[in-house]
Amino acid sequence: PADEAGVRPALDPDALLATAATAGFLTRDPRGEVRFTAGVYATVLASTTPWPAVAAAHARLAAAVTDPIQAVRHRALATDAVDSALAADLAQAALDCRDRGDRATAAELALLAAERTPAADAEGALRHYESAAADAGRAGRLDLARRAAAAVTDRTARPAPRVHVLLAVIDAAGQALDDVGELFVRAAAEADRDPALLAAVQLRLAWKANLADGDPVRARSAASRSAALAARAGDTETAVAALTMRARLERILGDPAAEHTLAAALRDSGAPHPTGLRNQPHFLRLRHALFDDDLDRARDGLLHLLPLAERSGEAEDVIEVLRSLAETQARSGRCRDAVGYAERAARIAADAGLSPGPSWYTGALAEAAGGSFERARTLAERGVRASREEHDQVFLSRNRYALGHILLITGDPAAAAEVLLDVRELERAQRVADPSVLRWHGDLAEALAATGRQPEAAELIATTTAAARDLGRTGVLAALRRAEAAAAEPAEAERLLRSAADDFAALGLPLEHARTLWALSRTHLRLRRRAAARAALEDALAIFTEAGAAAWQALLTEALDRLLAGASGRALTDAEHRLAALVAAGASNREAAARLFLSVKTVEAMLTRIYRKLDVRSRAQLAAAWADTGEQPA
């Protein structure tokens, strides 16, 4: 941050700052302080200005700012001379920043302290560089972590500090662990036979195996080795983190030992502490509560952890708690809260320079619940690209799932099926066995049934039902019953949907409950029960409205309008009826023409008439309107 006093008198500071703030380059607080929204702007400004002007500006700022931490920072930046007193002031300022959770500034100040320390105090400089690396790792500042690590490895041959700073760089990389792959080999070699150092390296190898390599089995083995090495070294903190990671992987793999391992980690950990919160058992216990649809417990616990994460200054901790809160609130029907938490997580990730893939995934889910399906799709597509670029297999499958879910809901089952089939392959490659972690199974079964691939849908439902029953995943079973209803005879579909709706209501999953009532409304139409269809649709709309599910409200309002207006396939000719059924099931114009022995031009003309009669403007809207008539897909 800088103060307006640093602007040249010849310029109009208010006008310049207002323009920059409007453009999103900086923010201004009520005290008049200015903060660049991205470090690149400050870096470019400093690098293109002559050194005497930069030094003079920092000297003026040191005298003008009211924050003592910023004052000492500007004092240091106003000179390149070594000064033991200034180094001590910088070290104290770094400690103060650390205490108030500002790890990024702490890292910058510790680096300055090291650089201003006289050569005679080599050990003091080394300690400052180590502190800078640790703070940068926790703040996700890869640039600062690399600078500090290079300084340490140049100045000492001792294994412990060398390994610690290499691990700090790995930590700063966040999800992009493939970008620092060579550091794992270096850290393991430097650790030699030291069990504490090897435990720390194995823990990071477990993270990489899961996130970057998509291999939870290998990750579980590395976590187990880390726990054993840490226990041998008497390093309780690393042992707890390793047990927590093993429990996380056991849950993914459908291993019943997961809860026992998590209980062991909780027993050894004591109360949660701010540092590395996302890797502690207290956080994982709340993630498991989310997976188990115990949403009140998950929300209450996450709200308790959020201030701890914020005080720690570890960007990834704050992001993970906010993401979990967004997912919890979306599922429990607090849609506006979900969007707010997701947006906060995305902003912090952007400010810290961390991978956007996880935050975009959560943003897509939150927007699909309480925002707009268009924004949700955009975020999911961005998340897919980011995860591919960073070789993040976990969030590649999650962002693909979010995209497939949105395509299905907005009336494109053919595209949804292709995307979700890709998710199935990704999940199989990662050997994910617990269907509660990422709930793509029901959506894929619905998409397959809607596109005439009922045998594939039935096989998926049968295999997933068996796994969900063995693990006691009630919410997953309810979603599978809803998917089964999509291909069932009307009477059986009604029974399945009523059962699923009751389970969703009991679990406190209002969006799933309302979505199931919408499907029930369509089933009533198939049974020629228009009054019952209207009642189910109105109940679903009321639930979505109370939850603040804006996008769903719009979909169901359109469906109710069609129902009340009597818009149905009966207004079509027989030939139009057959074509509408094929297109609603996902057939292209060329495929429909071949099936109906017509030319593509004739199909295009007929489709224009169908759109006009049904008051729709796209294939996706046609599919939704067709479903609301109660007609069976071709």
N, C-alpha and C positions, 0 to 999 in steps of 0.2 A: 504494500500500500504506500501511497504517497499523499502529501498534503497539497492543497491548492497553492500554498506559498512557494512551491517549487516551480511554478509556471512563470515564464519570462514576462516582465511587466508590460512589454510592448503589445502583448496579445490580450484578447478578451478571455480570461480563464473560464468564466461561467458559460459563455457561448461555446467554447471549444469542448468543455467537459460535457455539456448538455448534448452536443452533437455526438460525441463518442459514446455516451451512455445510451442514447437512442439507437445507435448502431449495434449495441451489445458488446462493445469493446471493454467497458469498465462499469463499475457500480460506485455510487456515492452514498455514504451513510450520513445521518443527521449531523455528525460532528465535522463534516466537510472532508473526511478521508476518502481517498480514491483507491480502488482496487481493480487491477486488470483482470478480466474474466478468463484470459488464457495467458500463460506465461510467455508465449511467443511474442506478444506485442511489446512487453517490457524488454525482452531480450533483444529484439530487433532495434528498439529505440536506443538501448544502451550501446549496442554494437556499432551503430552508425553515427554515434556522437563522439567527437574527440575526447580523449581521456581528461584533459584539464576541465572541460565543461561538465563532464560526468562527475568528477571529484567535487567541483564547486557546487553542483546541484545537490549532491549528497550532504555536503557540509551545511548548506542552507536548510535542508530538510531535517538534519539532526538537531538543529536549533529550533525548528518550527513545530515538529510533531509533539504531541502530548503523551503518546505511548512510550514509556521508557524502553521497552524492548525494541521498538522501531528506531528509537533515538540511537541506541548502541549499534544497531544494524547499519544505520546510515553513517555513523562515525567510522565504522570499519570499512564501508564501501568508499569513503572519502579519501582513503589512503591505501597504499600497498606496502607500507612499512611494517616490520615486525614490532610488536609492543606487548610485553607480558601483561601489563595492567589491562590493556584493551582485550587481550585474549581471555583473561579471567572474567571480565565483564560479559564477553560474548558467551562463555561457558555457562555463566549464571543465567543469562537470558535464555539460552537453549534449555536449561533445566526448568525455568519458569514456563516456557512454551510446552515442554513435555508434560508438566504437571497440569496444564489447562487443556491438554489434548491436541495441541497444534503441532503435530509431528513433522509436517513438511517444513514449517519455519524453524523448528528445532534442528532439523537436519541441515538447513542452510546456515544457521548460526554456528553450529558445531564445526562445519567445514571452515567457516571464517575464523573461528577460534584456533583451529589447527594451523591455518595459513598465517595467522598473526603471531603464533607462538615462536619464540626465539629458537634457533637451531640447537642451543645448549640443552633445551628441555625436549629431547627427542621422544621420551616416553610420554610426556604430557601431550605432545602433538598426536602421537599414535592413539592415545585414549580418545582424543577429540574426533579423530577420523573414524574410529570404531563406533563411537556414539552416533556420528553422522550417518554411517551406513545402516545401523540398526533403526534409527528414526526414519530414514528414507525408505527402508524396506517395509516398515509398518504403514507409511503414508502412501505407498505405491509410487514413489518418485524414482523411477528407474535411472534417470539421468544423474541425480545426486548420489544414488547408491553406487553406480558405476565409478563416479569420480572418487568417492571415499574408498571403495574397494581397491582401486588402482593404487591409491596412495599407501594403503596398508600393506599390500603385497610387495610394493617397492621398498618398504622400510623395515620389514621384519621377516625372519624365516621361521618364527614360532608357529606351530600348526594351529593352535586355538584361534588366535585373531584372524589368521588367513581364512580358516574355514568359516568363521562367523561372518566375515564380510562377504564371502562368496554366497553364503546362504541368504544374506540380506538382499543381494542382487536378485536371487531367485524369488524371494518373497515379493520384491518390488514388481516383478514381471506379471504378477496376478495370474490371469487365465492363460496368458501367452507363454506357456512354459517351454514350448518348442523353440522359442527365440533365444533361450538361455541354456539349451541342451548340453553344450560343452562344459558348463559350469558344474553339472552334477558329477561328471567324471573327475574334474579337477578337485572338487570338494572331497570326494571319496578317497582320492589319492592322498590329499593333504591330511585327511583324518587318520590315515595309517591304521593303527590298532587301538586307538582311543575309543572306548565304548560310548562315552557321552557324545563325542563328535560324530561317530558313526550312526548313532541313534538319530541325531538331528538330520543327517544326510538321508538315511533310509525313510524318514518321515516325508521329506520332500519328494523322494522317489515314488512314494505311494501316491502323493498328490498328482505327480506327472503321469504315472501309469493310468490313473483313473481319468483325468481330465484330457490330457493330450493324446494318450495312446488308446483310450477307450477300453482298457483291460482291467476290470475290477478284481479279477482273480489274482493277477500279478500284484496289483495294488494292495490287496489284502495280505499277501505274503510279505511285502515290504513293510506294511504297518505292523505285522506281527514281529518281524525282526527288530523293528525300531523299539517296540514295547519291551522286548526281552533285553536288548542292549541298554536301554534307559534304566531298566530295573537293576541291571548289573552295576551300572554307574551310580546308582542312587539318585537319578535325575527324575524326580516325581513329575515335574511339569511336562517333560517330553513324553514320559510314559503315559500320562493321562491323555495327551493329545494323540498319541499313537493308538491307544485303546479306542478313543473316540472315532478315529478314522477307520479302524477295523470294524467297529459297530456300524458305521455308515455303509461300508461296503457289504457287510453281511446282510443288511436290510435290502440293499439293491439286489443281491444274489438270492434273496428268499431264504436265507439261512436263519432258522429259529434261534440260533445262538446270539443274534443281534442284541436282544433286550438284556440278556445276561452280561454280555460284554459292556454294554452301555451302563448297566448298574455297577459293574466293577470300576469303570472310569469315574462315575459319579461318587462312589464311595471314597476313592483316593483323592478327589479333586478339592473337596471342601467347597466354600462359597465361590460363586463366579467372580473372576477378576477381569478388569478391563482389557488387558493385553491379549491379543489373539482370541477374542471372544468367539469368532466363528468356528474355531477348532476345538472348542471346549464342549464337554458333554452336556452342559446345561442348555446350550443352544441346540445341539442335536436332539435332545429330548423333546424340545418344542417343535422341531421339524418332524419328528415322528408323530407328535400329536396332530400336526397338520395332515400328514399322510393318513392317519387313522380317523380323520374327520372329527377329532376332538377340538373343535375350533375355539370354544371359549377358553380352554386351558392354553391353547397355542397363543391366542391373542393376549391374554393377561400376562403370560410369561414374556412374550416379546416386548410388550410395552414396558415391562420392568427392566429388560435388558437394554432397551434403546438408549436411555441416558448413560449407561455404563459404556456402551459402544461410542457414543458421541464424545464422552470425556477422554476416551483412549486416544482419539485422534487418528485411529487406524481406519482409513477410508473403506477398505474391504469389509471390515466388521460392520460399519454403519450401513453400507450398501446391503450386506446380507440380511441384517435385521429388518431393514426397510423393505427389501424384496419379499421376505417371509411375511411381513405384516400385510403387504399388498395382496399376496396370494390368499392369505387367511381372510382378509376383509372381502375380497372378491367372492370367495366361496360362501361366506356367511351372509352375503347380500348387503354389505355395506360398500356399495360400488363407488361412491364418490370418494370415500376414504381410500379405497384401493388405488384409484387413479392418482390421488395426491401422494401416497407413499411411493408409488412407482415413479412418478415424476421426480421426486426428491432423490431417489436412488440413481436415476439416470443423470441428474445434474452433478451429483457428487462424483460419479464415475467419469464424467466428461472433464470435470475440474482436475481430478487426480490423474488423468491420462490412462485410466484403467480400461480393460476390455469392455466394450459396450454390449457384447452378446448377452450376458446374463440379465442386464437391466432392460434391454430391448425385449427379451422374452417375457419378463414380468410385465413390462409396459403393454405388450400385445394382449396378455391375458386380462389386465386391468381395463384396457380400452374396450376389449370385447365384452366385458361385463358392464362397465359404466360410462363408456365414452362413445366412440364411433367404430364401426367395423372397418371402415376405410383406413382410419389411423392405425387400428390394430393390425391390419394386413401389412401396411407399410412398415411398421415396427418389426413384425415377424420376418418379413423379407430382408430387412436390414440385418436383423440378428442372424439369419442364415448366412448372409455374406460374411459378416464379421467372424462368425464361428468357423467358417471354412478357411478364411484367411489365417486364423490363429490356430488351426488344427485342434480346435476344442470340440471333441466328439460328444461330450455330454450336452453342451448347449446347442450343438448342431441339431441333435435329435429333438431337443426341447423346442427350439424355434421352428423346426419343421412341423412338429406336432401343433404348435399354436397356429401356423399357417393352414394346416389341414382342417383343424377345428373351425376356423373362420370360414373357409371355403364351403364346408358342409352346411354350416348354419345359414350362410347367405345364398344357398340354393345351387351350388355347383358340386354335386356329389361325385361326378366323374373326376374332376380335378382333385377333389379332396381325397378320393381313393388312391390316386397315384402318389400324392404327397405322403399319405399315411402309410402306404405300403413301403415307402422309403424309410419312414420312421421305424416300422417293424424290423426292417433289415438292419438298421443302425442299432436298435435295441438288442437284437439277436447277436450281433457282432460283439456288443458289450456284455452279453450274457446277463442282461437284466431279467430277473425272474419274478420280482414282486410287482404286480400290476397296479399297486396303489401309488407308486412313486411318480409315474408319468401315465396319465389315464387316456391313452390313445385307442385302446382296444374297442370300446363301445362305439366310438366315432367311426373307426374303420369298418366295423361290422355294419353300421347303418349305411355308410357310403357304398359298401359292396352290395348290400341288399337293394339299395335304390338304383343301382346300375345293372341289375339283372345277374349278379354273381352270388346268388343265394347259397350255393354249396360252400363257397369259400367263407362266406359270412358265418354259416352254421358251424364249420370246423373251427374257426377262430373263437366263436362264442363258447363252444364245448371245451376247448383246451384252456381258455382263460378262466372259465367258470371253475374248472377243477382246481387251478392254482389259487384262485381267490377264496374258494371254500376252505382249502387246506390252511390258508393264512388268516382266515377270518376277516376278509376285506368286504364289509357290508356295502359300502358305497360303490365299489367296483361291480359287485353282483347286481345291484340295482340298475346301473348303467347298461350292463349286459342284457338284462331282461327288457329294457327299453329297446335295445338294438334288436333283440330277438322278435319283438312285436312288429318290427318293420316288415318282416317277411311272413308273419303268421296270418292265419285266417282271422277275420274280424273278432269273433267271439273270444278266441284265445289271445289275440292282441289286447283286447280290453282287459282281460284278467291280468296279463303280464304288466300292462301299464299301470293299472290300479295298485298292484303290489309294489312296483318300483316307486310310484308317487308316494305311497305310504312310507316307504323306507327313507326316501329323500327328506320328507317332512320330519320324520323322527330324528334324523341325523342333523337337522338344522341346515340344510342345503337348499335355500329357497330358489336359486336360479335353476338348479337341476330339477327341483319339484315343478316349477312353472314350465320348464321345457318339456317335461313329461306330460303335463296336463295339455299342452299344445298338441303333442302326439295323440293323446287320448281324444281330443276334439276331432282330429282327422279320422280316427277310428269310428267315432260316432257318426261322422258323415258317411263312411262306408256302409254303416248299418242303417242309413237313412233316418238318423235321429238328429234332426237339425236343431231342435231346442236344447238337447243335451250337449251337442257340439258347441253351440253358442255359450252355454253356461260354463263349460270347461275352458273355452277360450277367454271368456271374461274373467274367470278366476285366475288364469295364468297371467293375463294382462295386469290384473290388480297386484299380483305378487311382484312382477317386474317393476311396476310403477313405484310400489313402496320401497323396493330395493334401490331405486335410482338407476336401474339398468336401461339407460336411454336408448341404446341401439336395439335392444330386444323390444322395448316399448314400440318403437317405430315399426318393426317387423310385425308384431301382433296386431297393432292398430290397422295396418294394411290388410292382414288376414281377416280381421273382424269386419272391416268395411266390405271386403269381397263377399263374406258370408251373408251379411245383412242385405247387400245389393243383389244377392242371388247369382253372382257371377260364377258360372260353372261350365264344365265341358259339354253340357247339354245344348248350349248355344251353337256348337260347332257342327259342321257336316261330318258324316262318317269318315271321310278322307282326312279332314282337318283333325278330327279326334285322334285318328291313328298316328298322324304326324306329331301332334302335340305330345302324345304319350312317349313317342320315341325320343323327341328332343328333351322332354322333361327328365328322361332317364339318362341323358348325357350323350346321345348320338349327335354326330356332326351332320351338317347338311348333306355331305356326300354319302355318309353311311345311311342316313334316312332315305335318300333317293334310291340307293341300291336295294334297301329292304322293301320299299314300296313300289319299285319298278317305275320310278319317275325320273325326270331330268332334274339336275341341280337347280336350274332356273325355275322350274315349276315348284320345287320345294321352297325356294326363297320367296316366291310370290304367295304361296299358301301360308308361309310363316308370318308374313306381313299382315295377312288377314287375321290370323290367330292372335297376334299381338294386339291388334285393334279391338277384337271382340273381347279379349280377356283383360284389356286395359293394362298391359305390361309393356316394357320397353327393352327387355333383355332376356337372354336364355335363363339367367339365374332367377329373374322375377317369374318367368314362365314356370320353372320348376317349383318355386314356392307356391304359386297360384294353383298349379296342378295338384300339389299335395293337399292344399286346403279344400279342393273339391271332393277329396276322398277317393279319387280315381287311383287305380293300380298302375304303376309304371309298366311300360311295355317290356 
